[in-house]
Amino acid sequence: MQHLLSNEDVAHIAYLARLSLTEDDLEKYKKELSSILDHVGVIEGLNLTNVEPSYQPLFLKNVFRKDIVKDSQITEEVLKEAPAVKETMFVVPPILDEA
């Protein structure tokens, strides 16, 4: 089944997505969106009765490292690289006006 969207269809989709499209864009996306609908139609036509749902196409395994708490004595080393320091904190310019 071949889907062919109209310029009005694409303009409506663009409106819903809050996109501003030129006439050239309408033609381009009309072809692209119609092609996508054709591909979806092919998938809809597949017999998937005995196919188990898949939520991830790749077999991934999380790799975790042990969370080991250790003493980190790099504060002084890091702070000496900062342009401005107060006690053990970085001093940065304010970004909000105080009211």
N, C-alpha and C positions, 0 to 999 in steps of 0.2 A: 504494500500500500504506500503510495507516494503522497506525502503531505506537502502542500504548498500554501504557505501563509501569505496573506495579503499585506500590503504596506500598512493598511489600517490596523491589522493584527499586531504587527511589529511596533507601530507607533503607540498602540495601547499598552503593550508590554513595557516599552520604554517609559511611558508615562507612569506606570505603576512602580517602576524602578527608579523614578525621578531622574531619568537620563534625557538629555537633549541630543537628538540625532538629526543629522543633515539628510537630505534626499539620498546622497550616496551611501550614507550609513544604513538607511532603511533598506536599500537594495542589497547591500552586503549582508546584513543580519537576516534579511528575509531568506536568503539562500542558506546561510549557516544554521539558523534555527530550524528551517525545514529539513535540512540534512540530519540534524539531531533527532527530530521527531521520527524520521524514517528509521534511524538506528534503534530508537526505543520501540518502534513497531516490530522490528525484527526480534528483539528480546521478548516482547509480549507474546509473540507467536511460538516461543519455545515451550516444549512439554517439560515442565520441571516438577512433575508429580513426585518422583522418588529422589529428588535432589535435596540434601540437607542444607538448611540455610548457612551461609558463611558470612561472618561479620568482618573478617580480615582475610584478604586473598593470600597473604603470606603467613607462613608459620613463624611467628615471632616469639621470642622468649625474653622476658625482662632479665637483665643482668644487674644484680645488686652487689654492692660491696658491703662489707661489715662497717657499721657505723661506730667507729672507734673514737672516743673522746680523748684528745691529747692536749697537752699544754701548748699554747701557741704564743710564743714570746716575740712576735714580729711587730707589735704595735709601734714601738719606737722606730723601727726600721721603715715602716710604712709612713709614719707621720713626718719623718725627716725629709721625705720627698714632696710633701704638701707645701703649697705656696703660703698657706696661713693655717695656724693651729692654735687652739685654746684648750689647755689641759690635754685630754686624750681624744679631742674631736677635731674634725676638719672645719675650718671657717669658710663659709661660702657666702656670696652676695645674696641679699634678700631678693625673692622673686615676687612677693606680694606687698602691696602698699599697706601699711598699718593705718587703720581708720581711727 
